[in-house]
Amino acid sequence: MSPGRMTRKRRRLTIVFTALVVFGAATALVLAALDENLDHFRSPSQLIAEPPAPDRGIRLGGLVEEGSVERAADGLSVTFRITDLAESVPVSYVGILPDLFREGQGVVTTGSMQGDGTFAAREVLAKHDENYMPREVVDALKASGQWRHGEEIPQ
C-alpha cells in the first residue's frame, strides 16, 4: 500500500469529521440568526440598567404610568410612559391602541430603543380582562419589589 492512499477506516473518519464540522457550523449560524430575531423581554428598570443596542428588538412591559398618556391631533400618534413603579421609560407609538389600553393597566410593547432614550413601539398589547396582567409584567414588578396585588399571580 502506498503512503498516499487512505484506508477505509481513515476515509470514514475523515467523512464523519467533515460532516460534524459542517453540522456544527450550520447550527451556529441558525442559533445566531435566532438570537438576532428574538425580542427579549425587559422591564423599565432592566432597560435603564442595561440599555440595548438601538436596532435590537425588545419587548418592554409594565404599567402605563398615570397621567402620562398624550395623544397627538392626528389621532394615531401617542406617547406614554411604562413603569415598573421603580423606573419608567417614555414610549412613542403610531397606530391604533387596543380598546383595553388605559393608564394604570399592564401592557407589553414590542419595539426598539431610540438614541434619545425613547422606546419606539411597533406593537402594543394590553391586558384582556380585569384579573389578568402579563406574567412577565408581574415578574418584573415582583423583581422591583413593587408587586402589591396579593400573593398569587393572576392568570
N, CA and C of each residue as an Amber inpcrd file, in Angstrom:
protein
   465
   0.8520000  -1.1610000   0.0000000   0.0000000   0.0000000   0.0000000
   0.9010000   1.2280000   0.0000000   0.5740000   2.1940000  -0.8620000
   1.3980000   3.4040000  -0.9620000   0.9940000   4.3870000   0.1340000
   1.9320000   5.2540000   0.5550000   1.6370000   6.1830000   1.6380000
   0.5370000   7.1950000   1.2830000   0.2420000   7.4490000   0.0050000
  -0.7480000   8.4310000  -0.4060000  -2.1720000   7.9050000  -0.3340000
  -2.3690000   6.6170000  -0.2450000  -3.7280000   6.0460000  -0.2240000
  -4.2660000   5.9950000   1.1910000  -5.5570000   6.2670000   1.3120000
  -6.2170000   6.2030000   2.6130000  -6.8320000   4.8310000   2.8060000
  -6.8040000   4.3990000   4.0260000  -7.5040000   3.1580000   4.3270000
  -8.9870000   3.4820000   4.4540000  -9.8140000   2.4400000   4.4170000
 -11.2560000   2.6550000   4.5460000 -11.5930000   3.3380000   5.8640000
 -10.9460000   2.8860000   6.9320000 -11.2110000   3.4450000   8.2540000
 -10.8720000   4.9380000   8.2900000  -9.7360000   5.2890000   7.7240000
  -9.3070000   6.6860000   7.7030000 -10.2520000   7.5310000   6.8470000
 -10.7060000   7.0020000   5.7370000 -11.6430000   7.7130000   4.8600000
 -12.9700000   7.9520000   5.5800000 -13.4790000   6.9350000   6.2870000
 -14.7180000   7.0900000   7.0400000 -14.5760000   8.1460000   8.1350000
 -13.4720000   8.1100000   8.8600000 -13.2320000   9.1160000   9.8990000
 -13.1800000  10.5240000   9.3090000 -12.5660000  10.6780000   8.1610000
 -12.4970000  11.9840000   7.5010000 -13.8910000  12.4640000   7.1100000
 -14.7190000  11.5790000   6.5880000 -16.0860000  11.9400000   6.1910000
 -16.9010000  12.3150000   7.4160000 -16.8130000  11.5250000   8.4790000
 -17.5680000  11.8100000   9.7030000 -17.1100000  13.1420000  10.3100000
 -15.8090000  13.3670000  10.3670000 -15.2860000  14.6170000  10.9130000
 -15.7590000  15.8120000  10.0890000 -15.7150000  15.7170000   8.7820000
 -16.1730000  16.7960000   7.8990000 -17.6670000  17.0630000   8.0940000
 -18.4550000  15.9880000   8.2080000 -19.9020000  16.1470000   8.4240000
 -20.1780000  16.8390000   9.7560000 -19.4300000  16.4770000  10.7980000
 -19.6100000  17.1150000  12.1010000 -19.2580000  18.6040000  12.0640000
 -18.1890000  18.9460000  11.3660000 -17.7930000  20.3500000  11.2420000
 -18.8730000  21.1390000  10.5020000 -19.3960000  20.5970000   9.4080000
 -20.4410000  21.2730000   8.6360000 -21.7100000  21.4080000   9.4820000
 -22.1020000  20.3540000  10.1820000 -23.2860000  20.3940000  11.0390000
 -23.1180000  21.4240000  12.1580000 -21.9570000  21.4590000  12.7710000
 -21.6860000  22.4280000  13.8330000 -21.7500000  23.8630000  13.3230000
 -21.1850000  24.1110000  12.1520000 -21.2200000  25.4590000  11.5740000
 -22.6570000  25.8680000  11.2490000 -23.4490000  24.9440000  10.6930000
 -24.8440000  25.2420000  10.3650000 -25.6420000  25.5390000  11.6330000
 -25.4150000  24.7740000  12.6820000 -26.1010000  25.0030000  13.9550000
 -25.7430000  26.3710000  14.5200000 -24.4770000  26.7390000  14.4780000
 -24.0410000  28.0400000  14.9880000 -24.7000000  29.1760000  14.2110000
 -24.8000000  29.0430000  12.9010000 -25.4460000  30.0800000  12.0910000
 -26.9340000  30.2120000  12.4150000 -27.6130000  29.0900000  12.5750000
 -29.0440000  29.1180000  12.9060000 -29.2600000  29.7650000  14.2720000
 -28.4670000  29.3990000  15.2630000 -28.6090000  29.9780000  16.5960000
 -28.3100000  31.4780000  16.6020000 -27.3160000  31.8960000  15.8380000
 -27.0020000  33.3260000  15.7530000 -28.1550000  34.0900000  15.1020000
 -28.7480000  33.5200000  14.0520000 -29.8810000  34.1750000  13.3900000
 -31.0880000  34.2510000  14.3100000 -31.3480000  33.1950000  15.0710000
 -32.4670000  33.2110000  16.0130000 -32.2700000  34.2740000  17.0820000
 -31.0720000  34.3740000  17.6300000 -30.8070000  35.3390000  18.6820000
 -31.0020000  36.7650000  18.1810000 -30.6240000  37.0420000  16.9420000
 -30.7890000  38.3750000  16.3730000 -32.2560000  38.7210000  16.1740000
 -33.1130000  37.7310000  15.9190000 -34.5010000  37.9960000  15.5950000
 -35.4590000  37.8560000  16.7730000 -34.9690000  37.4200000  17.9230000
 -35.8240000  37.3090000  19.0950000 -35.9630000  38.6680000  19.7680000
 -37.1520000  38.9590000  20.2640000 -37.3800000  40.1640000  21.0460000
 -37.3210000  39.7700000  22.5170000 -36.2980000  40.2180000  23.2340000
 -36.1140000  39.8620000  24.6320000 -36.9570000  40.7590000  25.5250000
 -37.6180000  40.1710000  26.5340000 -38.4550000  40.9480000  27.4510000
 -37.5830000  41.6930000  28.4460000 -37.9320000  42.9620000  28.6810000
 -37.2440000  43.7820000  29.6740000 -38.2720000  44.6170000  30.4260000
 -38.0040000  44.8620000  31.6860000 -38.7930000  45.8050000  32.4680000
 -38.1120000  47.1670000  32.3230000 -38.7840000  48.2580000  32.6940000
 -38.1220000  49.5640000  32.6280000 -36.8190000  49.6170000  33.4280000
 -36.7880000  49.0210000  34.6170000 -35.5590000  49.0230000  35.4200000
 -34.4210000  48.3010000  34.7030000 -34.7290000  47.1610000  34.0930000
 -33.7060000  46.4100000  33.3580000 -33.2250000  47.1910000  32.1420000
 -34.1540000  47.8590000  31.4580000 -33.8190000  48.6120000  30.2520000
 -32.9070000  49.7890000  30.5850000 -33.1780000  50.4590000  31.7000000
 -32.3540000  51.5990000  32.0960000 -30.9870000  51.1300000  32.5960000
 -30.9650000  50.0100000  33.3270000 -29.7030000  49.4890000  33.8540000
 -28.7800000  48.9840000  32.7530000 -29.3460000  48.3380000  31.7390000
 -28.5620000  47.7790000  30.6340000 -29.2210000  48.1370000  29.3100000
 -28.9870000  49.3550000  28.8060000 -29.6180000  49.7490000  27.5350000
 -29.1520000  48.8510000  26.3760000 -30.0910000  48.3880000  25.5530000
 -29.7210000  47.5460000  24.4100000 -29.2330000  48.4000000  23.2430000
 -28.7000000  47.7380000  22.2470000 -28.3210000  48.4300000  21.0100000
 -29.5820000  49.0270000  20.3820000 -29.4630000  50.1740000  19.7150000
 -30.6480000  50.8260000  19.1560000 -31.4540000  49.9700000  18.1740000
 -30.8320000  49.0690000  17.4770000 -31.5580000  48.2580000  16.4960000
 -32.0410000  46.9200000  17.0710000 -31.8130000  46.6880000  18.3390000
 -32.1710000  45.4220000  18.9800000 -33.6580000  45.3930000  19.3270000
 -34.3730000  44.3540000  18.8980000 -35.7900000  44.2090000  19.2150000
 -35.9810000  43.8640000  20.6790000 -36.9100000  44.5540000  21.3350000
 -37.1550000  44.3860000  22.7650000 -38.6590000  44.3180000  22.9970000
 -39.0540000  43.5350000  23.9810000 -40.4280000  43.5620000  24.4960000
 -40.3430000  44.2560000  25.8440000 -40.9570000  45.4250000  25.9360000
 -40.9480000  46.2240000  27.1480000 -42.3040000  46.1010000  27.8170000
 -42.3210000  45.7180000  29.0870000 -43.5860000  45.5450000  29.7770000
 -43.6070000  46.2390000  31.1120000 -44.7990000  46.6020000  31.5360000
 -45.0030000  47.2460000  32.8200000 -46.3930000  47.8450000  32.8660000
 -46.5470000  48.8520000  33.6890000 -47.8210000  49.5410000  33.8260000
 -47.7570000  50.8630000  33.0760000 -48.8790000  51.2690000  32.4820000
 -48.9450000  52.5850000  31.8530000 -49.0060000  53.5930000  32.9910000
 -48.0180000  54.4720000  33.0470000 -47.9180000  55.4340000  34.1370000
 -49.1060000  56.3960000  34.1270000 -49.6770000  56.6180000  35.3090000
 -50.8110000  57.5350000  35.4550000 -50.4220000  58.9390000  34.9840000
 -51.2890000  59.5720000  34.2110000 -51.0760000  60.9440000  33.7580000
 -50.0440000  61.1080000  32.6600000 -49.5770000  60.0080000  32.0580000
 -48.5070000  60.1140000  31.0650000 -48.9810000  59.9940000  29.6190000
 -50.2310000  59.6200000  29.3840000 -50.7030000  59.3890000  28.0170000
 -51.0200000  60.7220000  27.3460000 -50.3680000  60.9660000  26.2060000
 -50.6090000  62.1760000  25.4120000 -50.8770000  61.7570000  23.9790000
 -52.0420000  62.1300000  23.4750000 -52.4290000  61.7920000  22.1030000
 -52.2200000  62.9970000  21.2100000 -51.7050000  62.7450000  20.0050000
 -51.4970000  63.8180000  19.0350000 -52.8080000  64.1170000  18.3030000
 -52.8320000  65.2430000  17.6220000 -54.0380000  65.6740000  16.9060000
 -54.3930000  64.7260000  15.7610000 -53.4070000  63.9930000  15.2340000
 -53.6960000  63.0920000  14.1030000 -54.5060000  61.8670000  14.5100000
 -54.6560000  61.6300000  15.8140000 -55.4540000  60.5110000  16.2950000
 -54.7290000  59.1780000  16.3100000 -53.5470000  59.1140000  15.7240000
 -52.7960000  57.8540000  15.6830000 -51.5210000  57.8820000  16.5130000
 -50.9100000  59.0410000  16.6530000 -49.6560000  59.1490000  17.4030000
 -49.9580000  59.3330000  18.8790000 -49.2700000  58.5640000  19.6980000
 -49.4600000  58.6600000  21.1470000 -48.1140000  58.4570000  21.8340000
 -47.9270000  59.1670000  22.9270000 -46.7630000  58.9430000  23.7730000
 -47.2760000  58.6470000  25.1780000 -46.5470000  57.8160000  25.8840000
 -46.8840000  57.4690000  27.2610000 -45.6380000  56.9310000  27.9180000
 -45.7150000  56.6580000  29.1930000 -44.5800000  56.0970000  29.9240000
 -44.9910000  54.7420000  30.4820000 -44.0610000  53.7940000  30.4120000
 -44.2600000  52.4810000  31.0240000 -43.3860000  52.4310000  32.2650000
 -43.9700000  51.9790000  33.3710000 -43.2490000  51.9360000  34.6330000
 -43.3570000  50.5630000  35.2810000 -42.3420000  50.2330000  36.0690000
 -42.4210000  49.0570000  36.9370000 -42.4840000  49.5360000  38.3860000
 -42.8560000  50.8000000  38.5530000 -43.0040000  51.5080000  39.8240000
 -41.6630000  51.8240000  40.4760000 -40.5670000  51.4350000  39.8400000
 -39.2400000  51.8320000  40.2970000 -38.6290000  52.7910000  39.2800000
 -38.7580000  52.4750000  37.9970000 -38.2580000  53.2820000  36.8900000
 -39.3590000  53.4020000  35.8490000 -39.2210000  54.3740000  34.9480000
 -40.1780000  54.4760000  33.8460000 -39.4430000  54.8520000  32.5670000
 -40.0410000  54.4530000  31.4440000 -39.4450000  54.6650000  30.1290000
 -40.4820000  55.3360000  29.2320000 -40.1000000  56.4260000  28.5310000
 -41.0340000  57.0420000  27.5940000 -41.2050000  56.1660000  26.3530000
 -42.4460000  56.0820000  25.8810000 -42.7730000  55.2420000  24.7280000
 -43.4960000  56.0960000  23.6990000 -43.1370000  55.9220000  22.4300000
 -43.8900000  56.5570000  21.3430000 -44.4720000  55.4480000  20.4800000
 -45.6910000  55.6830000  19.9960000 -46.3810000  54.6680000  19.1940000
 -47.2480000  55.3770000  18.1680000 -47.2490000  54.8550000  16.9600000
 -48.1300000  55.3550000  15.9090000 -48.9850000  54.1850000  15.4690000
 -50.2850000  54.3090000  15.6770000 -51.2040000  53.2410000  15.3250000
 -52.4210000  53.2900000  16.2220000 -53.2660000  52.3100000  16.0650000
 -54.4760000  52.2270000  16.8650000 -54.1760000  51.4070000  18.1110000
 -54.4100000  51.9910000  19.2660000 -54.1730000  51.2950000  20.5310000
 -55.2950000  50.3020000  20.7960000 -55.0140000  49.2380000  21.5380000
 -56.0750000  48.2850000  21.9040000 -57.1700000  48.9880000  22.7070000
 -58.3910000  48.5270000  22.6040000 -59.5140000  49.1150000  23.3360000
 -59.2760000  49.1130000  24.8370000 -58.5660000  48.1290000  25.3380000
 -58.3510000  47.9930000  26.7790000 -57.1480000  48.7760000  27.2910000
 -56.4690000  49.5240000  26.4210000 -55.3150000  50.3150000  26.8260000
 -55.7870000  51.4940000  27.6760000 -55.2140000  51.6460000  28.8670000
 -55.5090000  52.8070000  29.7070000 -54.4350000  52.9300000  30.7860000
 -54.4130000  54.0870000  31.4150000 -53.4270000  54.3630000  32.4540000
 -53.6200000  53.4270000  33.6370000 -52.5090000  53.0000000  34.2230000
 -52.5420000  52.1350000  35.3870000 -52.6860000  50.6600000  35.0640000
 -52.8110000  50.3130000  33.7980000 -53.0010000  48.9220000  33.4070000
 -51.7070000  48.3380000  32.8370000 -51.6100000  47.0230000  32.8800000
 -50.4340000  46.3290000  32.3720000 -50.4330000  46.2750000  30.8530000
 -49.2570000  46.5050000  30.2660000 -49.0810000  46.4060000  28.8190000
 -47.7340000  45.7640000  28.5260000 -47.6430000  45.1970000  27.3340000
 -46.3750000  44.7300000  26.7900000 -46.2630000  45.3430000  25.4060000
 -45.1530000  46.0230000  25.1460000 -44.9250000  46.6410000  23.8530000
 -43.7310000  45.9700000  23.1820000 -43.7420000  45.9740000  21.8790000
 -42.6320000  45.4280000  21.1020000 -42.0550000  46.5530000  20.2670000
 -40.7430000  46.7050000  20.2790000 -40.1130000  47.7700000  19.5090000
 -38.6350000  47.8490000  19.7960000 -38.0800000  49.0650000  19.7440000
 -36.6500000  49.2400000  19.9790000 -36.3870000  50.6090000  20.5940000
 -35.2500000  50.7210000  21.2670000 -34.8470000  51.9790000  21.8770000
 -34.2880000  52.9090000  20.8100000 -34.5810000  54.1880000  20.9640000
 -34.0590000  55.2100000  20.0700000 -32.8830000  55.8990000  20.7500000
 -32.1180000  56.6410000  19.9960000 -30.9490000  57.3320000  20.5350000
 -31.2830000  58.3430000  21.6180000 -32.5100000  58.8790000  21.6010000
 -32.9000000  59.8890000  22.5950000 -33.4630000  59.2830000  23.8800000
 -33.4260000  57.9520000  24.0040000 -33.9160000  57.2870000  25.2060000
 -35.3930000  56.9380000  25.1770000 -36.0540000  57.1980000  24.0510000
 -37.4610000  56.8540000  23.8900000 -37.5730000  55.4670000  23.2870000
 -38.5350000  54.7010000  23.7580000 -38.8120000  53.3820000  23.2050000
 -39.8250000  53.5690000  22.0820000 -39.4620000  53.2010000  20.8590000
 -40.3640000  53.2970000  19.7060000 -41.0880000  51.9680000  19.5630000
 -42.3610000  51.9590000  19.9270000 -43.1500000  50.7320000  19.8890000
 -43.7400000  50.5280000  18.5010000 -43.7010000  49.2960000  18.0360000
 -44.3710000  48.9600000  16.7810000 -45.6310000  48.1360000  17.0470000
 -45.7760000  47.6720000  18.3090000 -46.9590000  46.9150000  18.7100000
 -47.2070000  47.1630000  20.1940000 -48.4810000  47.3120000  20.5670000
 -48.8660000  47.4950000  21.9650000 -49.9430000  46.4710000  22.2870000
 -49.6990000  45.6650000  23.3150000 -50.6620000  44.6600000  23.7670000
 -51.1280000  45.0360000  25.1640000 -52.4390000  45.0220000  25.3790000
 -52.9990000  45.3730000  26.6860000 -53.6190000  44.1380000  27.3160000
 -53.8600000  44.2260000  28.6130000 -54.4980000  43.1170000  29.3250000
 -55.8770000  42.8530000  28.7270000 -56.3810000  41.6320000  28.9100000
 -57.6490000  41.3120000  28.2530000 -58.8290000  41.1900000  29.1960000
 -58.6400000  41.2090000  30.5010000 -59.7770000  41.2620000  31.4250000
 -59.3340000  41.8130000  32.7680000 -60.2540000  41.9170000  33.6870000
 -59.9920000  42.5600000  34.9780000 -58.9350000  41.8500000  35.8090000
 -58.7750000  40.5380000  35.6440000 -57.8930000  39.7750000  36.5240000
 -56.5860000  39.3530000  35.8800000 -56.2750000  39.8820000  34.7210000
 -55.0890000  39.4110000  34.0190000 -54.0550000  40.5140000  33.8840000
 -52.8070000  40.1500000  34.1240000 -51.6840000  41.0070000  33.7940000
 -50.6230000  40.0660000  33.2330000 -49.9420000  40.4380000  32.1480000
 -48.9510000  39.5330000  31.5730000 -47.9540000  39.0530000  32.6300000
 -47.6570000  37.7530000  32.6130000 -46.7660000  37.1420000  33.6040000
 -45.4310000  37.8780000  33.6710000 -44.9090000  38.2990000  32.5140000
 -43.6250000  38.9940000  32.5020000 -43.7060000  40.3040000  33.2650000
 -44.8440000  41.0080000  33.1390000 -45.0240000  42.2740000  33.8410000
 -45.0850000  42.0170000  35.3430000 -45.8410000  41.0000000  35.7640000
 -45.9240000  40.6500000  37.1870000 -44.5420000  40.2960000  37.7140000
 -43.7870000  39.4900000  36.9600000 -42.4400000  39.1040000  37.3870000
 -41.5370000  40.3290000  37.5320000 -41.6530000  41.2780000  36.5760000
 -40.8320000  42.4910000  36.6360000 -41.2130000  43.3380000  37.8460000
 -42.5120000  43.4530000  38.1320000 -42.9550000  44.2130000  39.3030000
 -42.4880000  43.5460000  40.5950000 -42.5490000  42.2130000  40.6380000
 -42.0700000  41.4920000  41.8250000 -40.5670000  41.6870000  42.0010000
 -39.8130000  41.6400000  40.8770000 -38.3600000  41.7980000  40.9500000
 -37.9850000  43.1880000  41.4640000 -38.8110000  44.1960000  41.1530000
 -38.5130000  45.5520000  41.6260000 -39.0350000  45.7900000  43.0400000
 -39.7250000  44.7790000  43.6040000 -40.2680000  44.9060000  44.9520000
 -41.5380000  45.7300000  45.0110000 -42.1870000  45.9240000  43.8760000
 -43.3520000  46.8040000  43.8110000 -44.6740000  46.0770000  43.6540000
 -44.6840000  44.7440000  43.6090000 -45.9270000  43.9990000  43.3910000
 -46.8040000  44.0980000  44.6260000 -48.0710000  44.5370000  44.4490000
 -48.9560000  44.7400000  45.5920000 -50.3040000  44.0660000  45.4170000
 -50.4670000  43.2340000  44.4430000 -51.7810000  42.6850000  44.1200000
 -52.0730000  41.3780000  44.8540000 -51.3680000  41.0620000  45.8880000
 -51.5960000  39.8120000  46.6060000 -50.4760000  38.8420000  46.3500000
 -50.6730000  37.6460000  46.8310000 -49.6420000  36.6240000  46.7590000
 -49.5850000  35.9230000  45.4150000 -50.7500000  35.6910000  44.8160000
 -50.8150000  34.8850000  43.6030000 -50.6450000  35.7280000  42.3500000
 -50.1180000  35.1030000  41.3230000 -50.0300000  35.7430000  40.0130000
 -51.3460000  35.5200000  39.3070000 -52.0310000  36.5910000  38.8710000
 -53.2960000  36.4150000  38.1640000 -53.1000000  35.6660000  36.8690000
 -54.0630000  34.8520000  36.5170000 -53.9670000  34.0900000  35.2640000
 -54.9210000  34.6190000  34.2490000
